[in-house]
């Protein structure tokens, strides 16, 4: 997130030369609880999304896996 008045200096030449694409995104700040309920009650099918599971004691390994393992789609840390 950035302040509404924030500006980003962009070099049009670099965008052209490096073939950059600039995209914005929108965050749903109040949708997390609804998403968890939808998953919990089976309204959303999530089979195949979770590729790795870790116990809480292996949190550091989970973070490393998310960062470096290209086969990791979604990692879950379980209590």
N, C-alpha and C positions, 0 to 999 in steps of 0.2 A: 504494500500500500504506500501511497505517496500523498502528500498534501495536495489539495486541489490547485494551488498556485505553482506547484513544482513544474519545472521545465527540464527537458532532456535535450542537450545539444547533440545533433546528429549530423554527420557529414554525408550529404547525398552521394558524394563520390565513393566513399567507403561502402555505402549500401550497394551501389552499382558494382564496384570492383570486386567485392567479396560475396556478391549475390546474397545479401542478407534479407531476411524477412522479419519484419517487426510486427508483433501481434500483442494485443492487449487481452486481458482476461477479467472475468467478473466473479466475485466470490459471494456465495450464498452464506452469509454469516449465521443464520439461524436455522440451517437445514440439517445439522449434524444429528440432533435427536430424532428427527423424522427418518433420516437415512438408517440409523441404527434400529429403529422400530421396524422399518420395512424389511431389513435383513433378518431380524429376530423372528418375525412372524411369517417369513417365507414369501412375502410379496415381491421380493427381488431375488432372482436366482443368481447365486454367486459362485456356483461350482466352477472350478478352474481358475478363478481369480487368485486364490491364495496358493502360492507355490512353495512357501517356506513357513515353518512354524518353529518358534524358539521358546524355551522356558525363560522366565524373568531373569534367572541367573545368567543367561547367555545373551543379555541385551547388547553388549558390545559386539558380539559376533553377528547379531541380527543387523545392527547398523552397518557393519562392514560388508555384509552380504548385499544389503540394499544398495550400497554405494558401488560395489565392484562386480557383482555377479550379474551378468547380462541375462541369465535365465530367470532372475527374480522378478516376478510381476508384482506380487504383494506378499509382504512378510508380516506375520502375526506374532506378537509377544504375548504369551499366555501366563497368567498368574498360577 
